[in-house]
Amino acid sequence: SLLYKRHPSQLKFVLVDPKKVEMSLFSKIERHYLAKLPNSEEAIITDTKKVVYTLNSLCIEMENRYEMLKDAGAKNLKEYNAKFVSRKLNPKEGHRFLPYIVLVIDELADLMMTAGKEVETPIARLAQLARAIGIHLVVATQRPSVNVITGVIKANFPARLSFRVTSKIDSRTILDTGGADQLVGQGDMLLSAGSEIIRLQSPFVDTPELDKVVEFIGSQRGYDSAYLLPEFEGEDEGGASMVDLSDRDALFEEAARLIVNHQQGSTSLIQRKLKLGYNRAGRLIDQLEAAGIVGPFEGSKAREVLIRDEMSLEQLLNVLKEKHSQS
């Protein structure tokens, strides 16, 4: 129904399919509606490691979008896009029209078994914070146990939907109440949206019908490629100890001044302000850590900035230059 309602410029999907067969049909609309990591061959994600990278990439996209909203003085995606369309925002300053992004995960249980916290933390973060900037999540599982639908995930998903389940315990795990165990099947479902529970009937769209829809969309002229998410290749712990400061990046000093002025040791800040890919920004952060300008990696938190003012930074940069000239 979202494919019927929204133009490809307004909506992108990130599809996660651990079973490898449930969403393969949608590969035909990759250049129209799908989003993926740069350098990724397949837009539909089946590999657990790539799922973790994609979730973290979406967190970077979320942070970048919040910065763009802040610069534009907008409270949500709708306000931001309205300003962009009415030419109140300058594309030369990094502004662009932002499509909605819908992350669809077909089987959460498999990901929780293989990746656990690596998947749970970014999912909870996106569910909690990403709604205002147009990133939404649809997460499904056939195993509604507390190991899969954890307290952290459940607390951050206000809208929860259940088809017929086998026991009252499963119903309580999903909806916090019984009832789903008494449904009749065939699309009969309960939707919990806040304080009330509504009983609904879901339509069934068979594969031939779906095939017709994606064939029709796929036959239209699309973009050159799928919508590209920010680069993410995992944080190389201890990477700073391997850095050779005599071979510093050309933008090292500019990045150092940026970090010290903002007092925020963030890779996404370097990416956004210096218009770099994630890999190069990550290397710059490693070099800044090796030089003693920022602290070590602290998970999802920004790194601590160890240099407090520009004067101290200039002294440090001069010392590094002298060492380099002597070597």
C-alpha positions in Angstrom: 0.0 0.0 0.0 3.0 2.4 0.6 4.1 1.7 -3.0 0.7 2.8 -4.2 0.7 5.9 -2.1 4.2 7.4 -2.3 6.4 8.5 -5.2 10.0 7.0 -5.2 11.4 10.5 -4.4 9.3 10.5 -1.2 9.9 7.0 0.2 12.7 4.5 0.5 12.7 1.0 2.0 15.6 -0.8 3.8 14.6 -4.5 3.6 16.1 -7.1 5.9 15.3 -10.7 5.0 17.3 -13.3 7.0 15.3 -16.1 5.3 16.5 -14.9 1.9 13.3 -15.7 0.1 10.5 -13.6 1.6 11.5 -10.2 0.0 13.6 -11.3 -3.1 10.7 -10.1 -5.3 11.4 -6.5 -4.4 14.8 -6.5 -6.0 13.1 -5.4 -9.2 12.4 -2.0 -7.7 15.9 -1.4 -6.3 16.5 1.7 -8.3 13.1 3.1 -7.5 12.3 2.5 -3.8 15.2 0.7 -2.1 18.1 2.1 0.1 21.4 0.3 0.7 25.0 0.7 1.9 27.5 2.1 -0.6 29.6 -0.7 -2.3 26.9 -3.3 -1.4 25.9 -5.5 -4.4 22.4 -6.5 -3.0 19.9 -4.0 -1.7 17.9 -6.7 0.2 20.0 -7.6 3.2 20.4 -11.2 4.2 23.7 -11.3 6.0 23.7 -10.6 9.7 27.0 -8.6 9.7 25.5 -6.4 7.0 22.3 -6.0 9.0 24.4 -4.6 11.9 26.3 -2.3 9.6 23.0 -1.1 8.0 21.4 -0.4 11.4 24.4 1.7 12.5 24.4 3.4 9.1 20.7 4.4 9.7 21.7 5.8 13.1 24.3 8.0 11.3 21.6 9.0 8.8 19.4 9.9 11.7 22.1 12.1 13.4 22.8 13.8 10.1 19.2 14.5 9.5 18.7 16.0 13.0 21.7 18.3 12.3 20.1 19.4 9.0 16.8 20.1 10.8 18.6 22.1 13.5 20.4 24.2 10.8 17.0 24.7 9.0 15.1 25.6 12.2 12.6 22.8 11.5 11.0 20.5 14.1 10.2 17.5 11.9 10.7 16.1 8.4 7.5 17.6 7.0 8.5 21.1 8.0 12.0 20.6 6.7 10.9 19.4 3.2 8.3 22.2 3.0 11.1 24.7 3.5 13.3 23.0 1.0 10.6 22.8 -1.7 9.8 26.5 -1.2 13.6 27.3 -1.8 14.3 28.6 1.7 17.2 26.1 2.1 20.4 26.2 0.1 21.6 22.9 -1.5 25.2 24.3 -1.5 25.0 24.2 2.3 24.3 20.5 2.3 20.5 20.7 2.3 18.5 18.3 0.2 15.0 16.8 -0.1 14.7 14.0 2.5 12.6 10.9 1.7 10.9 8.9 4.4 12.8 5.7 5.1 11.0 2.5 6.3 13.1 -0.3 7.7 11.4 -3.6 7.4 12.8 -6.6 9.3 11.1 -9.9 8.4 12.4 -12.2 11.1 13.8 -10.5 14.3 14.3 -13.9 16.1 17.1 -15.0 13.8 18.9 -11.7 14.2 18.6 -11.7 18.0 20.0 -15.2 18.1 23.0 -14.4 15.9 23.8 -10.8 16.9 21.9 -10.0 20.1 22.8 -6.6 21.5 24.5 -5.5 18.3 21.0 -5.5 16.7 18.9 -4.6 19.8 20.7 -1.4 20.7 20.4 0.4 17.2 16.9 -0.9 16.7 15.8 0.6 20.1 17.6 3.8 19.3 16.0 4.2 15.9 12.5 3.4 17.3 13.0 5.9 20.1 14.4 8.9 18.2 14.0 8.5 14.4 10.3 9.1 14.0 10.5 12.9 13.8 13.1 12.8 11.0 11.1 10.3 8.9 12.7 6.9 9.7 10.2 4.3 10.7 10.5 0.6 11.6 8.3 -2.4 10.8 9.7 -5.4 12.7 8.2 -8.9 12.5 8.8 -12.3 14.2 7.1 -15.7 14.3 8.6 -16.3 17.8 7.1 -13.8 20.3 9.3 -14.8 23.3 10.9 -12.4 25.8 14.3 -13.3 24.3 13.3 -11.9 21.0 10.8 -9.1 22.0 13.0 -7.8 24.8 11.9 -5.1 27.3 14.1 -2.6 25.6 12.6 -3.2 22.1 9.0 -3.4 23.5 9.3 -0.2 25.4 10.3 1.7 22.2 7.5 0.3 19.9 4.3 2.1 20.9 2.3 0.4 18.1 2.3 -3.5 18.3 0.2 -5.9 16.2 -0.5 -9.6 16.7 -2.0 -12.3 14.5 -3.3 -15.5 16.1 -0.8 -17.0 18.6 -0.8 -20.3 20.4 -0.8 -19.2 24.0 -1.9 -16.4 26.3 1.7 -15.9 27.3 2.7 -15.1 23.7 -0.2 -12.7 23.5 1.0 -10.9 26.7 4.5 -10.8 25.4 3.3 -8.8 22.3 0.3 -6.8 23.6 0.7 -6.9 27.4 -2.7 -8.6 27.5 -4.5 -11.8 26.4 -6.8 -12.0 23.4 -4.5 -12.8 20.5 -4.7 -16.5 21.4 -8.5 -16.4 20.7 -8.3 -14.9 17.2 -9.7 -17.0 14.3 -6.7 -16.7 11.9 -6.9 -15.8 8.2 -5.8 -12.2 8.8 -7.7 -11.6 12.1 -5.5 -9.4 14.2 -5.2 -7.1 17.2 -3.5 -3.7 17.1 -2.3 -2.1 20.4 -1.7 1.6 19.8 -1.2 3.2 23.2 -4.0 2.6 25.7 -6.6 0.8 23.4 -6.6 -2.4 21.5 -8.4 -2.6 18.2 -9.5 -5.7 16.3 -8.8 -5.6 12.6 -9.0 -7.7 9.5 -5.8 -7.8 7.3 -6.2 -8.3 3.6 -4.1 -10.9 1.8 -2.0 -10.0 -1.2 -0.8 -13.1 -3.0 2.5 -13.4 -4.8 1.2 -13.1 -8.4 -0.5 -9.8 -7.5 2.7 -8.5 -5.8 4.7 -9.6 -8.8 2.4 -7.5 -11.1 2.9 -4.4 -8.9 6.8 -4.7 -8.8 7.0 -5.6 -12.5 5.0 -2.4 -13.4 7.1 -0.2 -11.1 10.3 -1.9 -12.3 9.4 -1.2 -16.0 9.4 2.6 -15.2 12.5 4.7 -15.5 14.2 4.7 -12.1 17.2 6.4 -10.5 20.8 5.5 -11.5 21.1 3.4 -8.3 19.4 2.7 -5.0 19.3 5.5 -2.3 22.8 5.3 -0.7 23.0 5.3 3.1 26.0 6.7 5.0 29.1 4.4 4.9 29.7 2.3 8.0 32.4 -0.4 8.3 32.4 -1.1 12.1 34.6 0.6 14.7 38.1 -0.8 14.6 38.8 -1.0 18.3 42.4 -0.2 19.0 42.7 1.2 15.5 44.4 4.4 16.8 47.4 2.4 18.1 48.1 1.3 14.5 48.0 4.9 13.1 51.2 6.4 11.6 50.9 10.1 12.4 53.7 10.9 9.9 51.2 10.0 7.2 48.4 12.3 8.3 45.3 13.0 6.2 45.4 16.3 4.2 42.3 17.4 6.2 43.8 16.4 9.6 44.3 20.0 10.8 40.9 21.2 9.6 39.2 18.2 11.3 41.1 18.9 14.5 40.0 22.5 14.6 36.4 21.5 13.8 36.3 19.0 16.7 37.9 21.4 19.2 35.6 24.3 18.2 32.5 22.1 18.6 33.9 20.1 21.6 32.3 17.0 20.1 34.4 14.0 19.0 32.0 12.6 16.4 32.7 10.9 13.1 29.3 12.1 11.7 30.3 15.7 12.5 33.5 15.4 10.4 31.4 13.6 7.6 28.8 16.3 7.5 31.0 19.4 7.8 33.8 18.3 5.6 31.6 16.3 3.2 33.5 13.0 3.5 32.6 9.4 3.4 32.4 7.4 6.6 35.7 5.5 6.0 37.8 8.6 5.6 36.1 10.4 8.5 36.7 7.2 10.6 40.4 7.3 9.7 40.6 11.0 10.7 39.0 10.2 14.1 41.7 7.4 14.6 44.4 9.9 13.7 42.9 12.5 16.1 42.9 9.9 18.9 46.5 8.9 18.2 47.5 12.6 18.4 45.7 12.9 21.8 43.0 15.3 20.5 40.1 13.0 21.2 39.6 10.1 23.6 38.9 6.4 22.8 35.8 4.9 21.2 32.9 4.8 23.7 30.2 2.9 21.8 27.3 5.1 20.6 28.5 8.1 22.7 30.6 10.9 21.1 34.3 10.7 22.0 35.6 13.0 24.7 37.5 16.0 23.3 40.8 16.2 25.3 42.0 19.6 23.9 39.9 22.4 25.4 40.8 25.5 23.3 42.3 26.5 20.0 45.5 27.8 21.5 46.4 24.5 23.0 45.5 22.8 19.7 47.8 25.1 17.7 50.7 24.3 20.0 50.0 20.5 19.6 49.8 20.9 15.8 53.1 22.8 15.7 54.8 20.0 17.7 53.4 17.4 15.2 54.8 19.5 12.3 58.2 19.7 13.9 58.3 15.9 14.5 57.3 15.3 10.9 60.0 17.7 9.5 62.7 16.0 11.7 61.7 12.6 10.5 
